[in-house]
Amino acid sequence: MIDALYSDRILKLVANMPRAGRLAEPQGTAERVAKLCGSTVVVDVMLDAEGSVAGFAQDVRACALGQACAAIVAEQIIGATLEEVEMARDQLRAMLKDAGPAPTGRFADLAILETVKDYPARHASTMIPLEAAADAVRQALDRTRIAGTA
């Protein structure tokens, strides 16, 4: 039943979106769109000297599931490495599409989205916050590497 998708916990995440908005001067920015429903997420990041996420903001125009994922990402991403963000993205994708186990580590709260696996039309909108975050962090790393060699 579709009501299982919109649990009280998911709706609470949606109502308390952390780090909403945009950064003034991000090192990396990425936008992702779920073509089926039009959900959109724009992510800005800043990195610290070690390449971990030090600043994060997001503009989320998505359904409740995309917003819930974005809220979890925003709560946990400060201090994360690219490898951690990509691992969370890959684990969430595997959980939704391949009946894989729930994500572990820093982003383990994404397990709340496990019921989405039964609704393939909702997979893309649920995934876009992590996809955009991974893209933005990779872009920021690439930019800082280029700037460091100039």
Rosetta silent file (secondary structure, phi, psi, omega in degrees, C-alpha in Angstrom):
SEQUENCE: MIDALYSDRILKLVANMPRAGRLAEPQGTAERVAKLCGSTVVVDVMLDAEGSVAGFAQDVRACALGQACAAIVAEQIIGATLEEVEMARDQLRAMLKDAGPAPTGRFADLAILETVKDYPARHASTMIPLEAAADAVRQALDRTRIAGTA
SCORE:     score description
SCORE:     0.000 S_00000001
   1 L     0.000  140.427 -175.279    0.000    0.000    0.000 S_00000001
   2 H   -65.294  -22.427  177.495    1.326    3.436   -0.889 S_00000001
   3 H   -60.261  -27.068  178.540    0.722    4.724    2.665 S_00000001
   4 H   -63.284  -26.338  178.825    3.760    2.659    3.705 S_00000001
   5 H   -68.264  -34.020 -171.241    5.902    5.036    1.654 S_00000001
   6 H  -109.658   60.394  179.488    4.894    8.081    3.637 S_00000001
   7 L   -65.760  164.604  177.216    5.497    7.028    7.234 S_00000001
   8 H   -57.467  -38.330 -178.996    5.464    9.570   10.052 S_00000001
   9 H   -64.885  -42.253  177.791    9.259    9.407   10.155 S_00000001
  10 H   -63.979  -44.195 -179.441    9.568   10.245    6.459 S_00000001
  11 H   -65.652  -32.357  175.354    7.121   13.117    6.787 S_00000001
  12 H   -66.675  -38.527  176.398    9.069   14.480    9.793 S_00000001
  13 H   -61.332  -43.367 -179.336   12.251   14.481    7.708 S_00000001
  14 H   -62.373  -39.588 -176.939   10.452   16.430    4.985 S_00000001
  15 H   -73.152  -16.603 -176.063    9.167   18.998    7.478 S_00000001
  16 L  -125.957   58.585 -176.600   12.659   19.646    8.894 S_00000001
  17 L   -70.226  109.967  177.651   14.893   20.010    5.830 S_00000001
  18 L   -79.549  155.413  174.011   18.394   20.910    7.041 S_00000001
  19 L    55.923   38.683  177.745   20.859   22.975    5.020 S_00000001
  20 E   -77.255  143.953  178.152   18.266   24.286    2.573 S_00000001
  21 L   121.083 -153.006 -178.073   19.378   26.998    0.170 S_00000001
  22 L  -135.846  151.670  173.686   22.569   27.674   -1.738 S_00000001
  23 L   -85.220  147.110 -178.737   26.198   28.416   -0.784 S_00000001
  24 L   -65.412  -44.099 -177.594   27.587   31.810   -1.807 S_00000001
  25 L  -138.545   73.984 -177.502   30.799   30.444   -3.353 S_00000001
  26 L   -71.539  151.729  172.510   30.684   26.659   -3.696 S_00000001
  27 L   -84.493  -24.467  179.186   33.636   24.635   -4.921 S_00000001
  28 E  -144.263  139.724  178.161   31.256   22.139   -6.483 S_00000001
  29 E  -138.862  136.567  176.728   27.668   22.334   -7.703 S_00000001
  30 E  -142.709  146.503  177.318   25.537   19.638   -9.259 S_00000001
  31 E  -123.894  138.728  175.522   21.937   19.395  -10.373 S_00000001
  32 E  -131.191  143.542  179.904   19.927   16.228  -10.856 S_00000001
  33 E  -129.598  134.196  172.208   16.425   15.847  -12.260 S_00000001
  34 L   -89.673  109.136 -171.573   14.126   12.844  -12.082 S_00000001
  35 L   -62.774  -33.833 -176.652   12.654   12.882  -15.580 S_00000001
  36 L   -64.470  -40.619 -175.153    9.515   10.915  -14.751 S_00000001
  37 L  -115.516  -11.805  179.730    8.200   13.344  -12.130 S_00000001
  38 L    85.868    4.673  176.080   10.303   16.474  -12.588 S_00000001
  39 L   -58.664  139.764 -177.341   11.843   16.402   -9.095 S_00000001
  40 E  -134.998  139.753  174.436   14.994   18.540   -9.009 S_00000001
  41 E  -133.916  130.635  172.399   17.867   18.871   -6.558 S_00000001
  42 E  -116.655  125.638 -177.210   20.747   21.365   -6.763 S_00000001
  43 E  -117.379  135.521  172.943   23.625   20.708   -4.354 S_00000001
  44 E  -117.055  139.481  177.099   26.509   23.056   -3.437 S_00000001
  45 E  -136.215  154.441  168.536   29.572   21.885   -1.496 S_00000001
  46 E  -127.113  144.623 -179.539   32.757   23.217    0.015 S_00000001
  47 E  -112.236  155.156  172.970   35.610   20.931    1.031 S_00000001
  48 L   -88.379 -177.687 -175.811   38.167   21.144    3.811 S_00000001
  49 L   -62.629  -24.333  179.509   41.920   20.734    3.248 S_00000001
  50 L   -88.900   -4.295  179.757   41.605   16.938    3.454 S_00000001
  51 L    90.291   10.892  175.665   38.878   16.824    0.799 S_00000001
  52 L   -90.164  157.537 -178.691   35.972   16.102    3.157 S_00000001
  53 E   -68.871  121.935  179.221   32.702   18.012    2.954 S_00000001
  54 E  -110.979  -24.293  178.567   32.931   21.148    5.109 S_00000001
  55 E  -140.021  142.744 -175.736   29.991   23.102    3.683 S_00000001
  56 E  -153.016  136.021  171.934   26.777   21.884    2.118 S_00000001
  57 E  -148.228  155.821 -178.168   23.532   23.417    0.910 S_00000001
  58 E  -147.936  143.702  173.182   20.769   22.169   -1.307 S_00000001
  59 E  -110.291  110.572 -172.607   17.773   23.483   -3.190 S_00000001
  60 E  -112.424  120.642  174.330   15.260   20.646   -3.244 S_00000001
  61 E  -124.772   77.014 -171.844   12.143   20.689   -5.411 S_00000001
  62 L  -140.081  169.363  174.551   11.133   17.068   -5.055 S_00000001
  63 L   -66.436  174.564 -177.811    8.464   14.718   -3.846 S_00000001
  64 H   -59.417  -34.957 -178.710    8.394   13.640   -0.205 S_00000001
  65 H   -70.222  -42.791  175.347   10.687   10.677   -0.880 S_00000001
  66 H   -64.517  -38.354  177.821   13.330   12.815   -2.563 S_00000001
  67 H   -66.393  -39.337  178.542   13.005   15.354    0.236 S_00000001
  68 H   -63.800  -44.302  176.790   13.407   12.640    2.878 S_00000001
  69 H   -61.003  -44.895  179.795   16.575   11.385    1.203 S_00000001
  70 H   -60.798  -39.209  179.032   17.858   14.959    0.923 S_00000001
  71 H   -63.729  -42.809  178.447   17.181   15.572    4.623 S_00000001
  72 H   -64.829  -44.338  178.231   19.168   12.476    5.616 S_00000001
  73 H   -58.349  -48.285 -177.713   22.029   13.439    3.313 S_00000001
  74 H   -62.922  -35.354  179.320   22.112   16.974    4.754 S_00000001
  75 H   -68.057  -29.699 -169.509   22.107   15.670    8.334 S_00000001
  76 H  -112.232   -9.608 -166.826   25.072   13.354    7.755 S_00000001
  77 L   -78.235  -25.802 -178.807   27.235   14.798    4.977 S_00000001
  78 L   -63.224  124.714 -177.486   29.462   17.245    6.883 S_00000001
  79 L    95.126   -9.453 -178.239   32.797   15.480    7.293 S_00000001
  80 L   -75.624  148.659  173.757   32.016   12.856    4.642 S_00000001
  81 L   -93.640  166.516  175.334   34.503   11.882    1.965 S_00000001
  82 H   -57.688  -41.142 -178.594   33.661   11.289   -1.685 S_00000001
  83 H   -60.672  -40.380  179.210   34.064    7.573   -1.058 S_00000001
  84 H   -66.892  -40.768 -179.694   31.437    7.661    1.727 S_00000001
  85 H   -67.663  -43.437  178.874   28.958    9.616   -0.407 S_00000001
  86 H   -66.272  -37.408  178.334   29.465    7.313   -3.397 S_00000001
  87 H   -63.781  -43.859  177.957   29.145    4.237   -1.191 S_00000001
  88 H   -61.406  -44.145  178.201   25.840    5.546    0.211 S_00000001
  89 H   -58.771  -47.892 -178.175   24.597    6.281   -3.316 S_00000001
  90 H   -67.275  -38.045  178.315   25.558    2.809   -4.513 S_00000001
  91 H   -68.241  -40.391  178.182   24.082    1.097   -1.442 S_00000001
  92 H   -63.853  -44.414  178.950   20.802    3.014   -1.781 S_00000001
  93 H   -59.772  -45.413  179.669   20.604    2.113   -5.475 S_00000001
  94 H   -63.845  -39.419  178.765   21.282   -1.566   -4.692 S_00000001
  95 H   -62.866  -43.320 -176.732   18.666   -1.555   -1.918 S_00000001
  96 H   -75.364  -44.057 -170.501   16.041   -0.061   -4.213 S_00000001
  97 H   -96.606  -27.320 -173.326   16.786   -1.854   -7.471 S_00000001
  98 H  -121.922   14.747 -178.213   18.442   -5.153   -6.511 S_00000001
  99 L    56.064   33.065  177.689   16.909   -5.961   -3.086 S_00000001
 100 L   -73.935  173.908  178.621   20.320   -5.321   -1.546 S_00000001
 101 L   -69.399  161.867  177.775   20.883   -4.619    2.135 S_00000001
 102 L   -65.502  151.802  177.081   20.168   -1.215    3.629 S_00000001
 103 L   -56.800  149.640  179.447   22.958    1.369    3.558 S_00000001
 104 L  -120.578  176.139  175.940   25.475    1.230    6.378 S_00000001
 105 H    76.828 -149.840 -175.546   27.892    3.672    7.933 S_00000001
 106 H   -51.618  -36.303 -174.583   27.393    7.416    8.055 S_00000001
 107 H  -104.748   27.305 -177.720   24.250    7.271    5.899 S_00000001
 108 H   -59.763  -24.751  179.197   22.598    4.240    7.547 S_00000001
 109 H   -62.806  -15.105  177.236   19.420    6.285    8.172 S_00000001
 110 H   -63.495  -13.766  177.407   18.659    5.858    4.458 S_00000001
 111 H   -57.382  -24.681  178.739   17.309    2.433    5.459 S_00000001
 112 H   -60.268  -20.774 -178.056   14.027    4.206    6.208 S_00000001
 113 H   -89.996   10.153 -176.403   13.523    4.401    2.436 S_00000001
 114 H   -58.778  -33.194 -179.351   13.541    0.617    1.987 S_00000001
 115 H   -64.470  -18.663 -179.959    9.806    0.499    1.225 S_00000001
 116 H   -65.222  -22.922 -177.895   10.479    2.520   -1.938 S_00000001
 117 H   -56.784  -27.556 -179.040   11.958   -0.621   -3.547 S_00000001
 118 H   -81.148    0.771 -177.487    8.401   -1.815   -4.246 S_00000001
 119 L  -130.281   77.623 -175.162    7.667    1.341   -6.300 S_00000001
 120 H   -53.824  -30.136  179.689   10.131    1.513   -9.239 S_00000001
 121 H   -66.842  -15.576 -179.420    8.585    4.748  -10.539 S_00000001
 122 H   -98.876   -5.692 -176.218    9.784    6.437   -7.320 S_00000001
 123 H   -60.445  -47.597 -175.551   13.396    5.213   -7.452 S_00000001
 124 H   -62.215  -44.681 -178.491   14.774    8.107   -9.508 S_00000001
 125 H   -68.485  -27.166  177.325   13.270   10.846   -7.345 S_00000001
 126 H   -74.846  -33.597 -175.321   14.561    9.104   -4.226 S_00000001
 127 H   -80.066  -26.608 -168.542   18.091    8.779   -5.639 S_00000001
 128 H   -59.600  -32.647  178.078   18.690   12.307   -6.958 S_00000001
 129 H   -62.568  -41.808  178.895   19.892   13.929   -3.700 S_00000001
 130 H   -72.552  -36.415  177.173   22.735   11.425   -3.319 S_00000001
 131 H   -62.858  -44.506  179.065   23.551   11.482   -7.015 S_00000001
 132 H   -66.141  -40.528  179.300   23.800   15.288   -6.943 S_00000001
 133 H   -62.222  -45.575  179.266   25.847   15.228   -3.731 S_00000001
 134 H   -62.270  -43.512  178.938   28.333   12.741   -5.192 S_00000001
 135 H   -61.834  -43.275 -178.308   28.614   14.785   -8.409 S_00000001
 136 H   -66.247  -41.826  179.133   29.170   18.033   -6.481 S_00000001
 137 H   -65.710  -43.313  178.329   31.847   16.537   -4.225 S_00000001
 138 H   -60.905  -43.411  178.822   33.658   15.009   -7.222 S_00000001
 139 H   -61.380  -43.560  179.292   33.524   18.360   -9.025 S_00000001
 140 H   -63.569  -42.366  176.995   34.910   20.165   -5.970 S_00000001
 141 H   -61.512  -44.315  178.630   37.737   17.633   -5.646 S_00000001
 142 H   -60.439  -43.953  179.776   38.583   18.012   -9.331 S_00000001
 143 H   -64.717  -41.519 -178.898   38.631   21.807   -9.011 S_00000001
 144 H   -70.440  -32.527  175.490   40.829   21.784   -5.917 S_00000001
 145 H   -66.243  -43.233  179.239   43.276   19.362   -7.586 S_00000001
 146 H   -64.348  -45.266  179.954   43.485   21.611  -10.646 S_00000001
 147 H   -63.743  -34.028 -179.910   43.944   24.727   -8.499 S_00000001
 148 H   -72.675  -19.492  179.724   46.648   22.966   -6.477 S_00000001
 149 H   -98.311   -7.936 -177.435   48.665   22.189   -9.607 S_00000001
 150 L   -79.700    0.000    0.000   48.402   25.632  -11.163 S_00000001
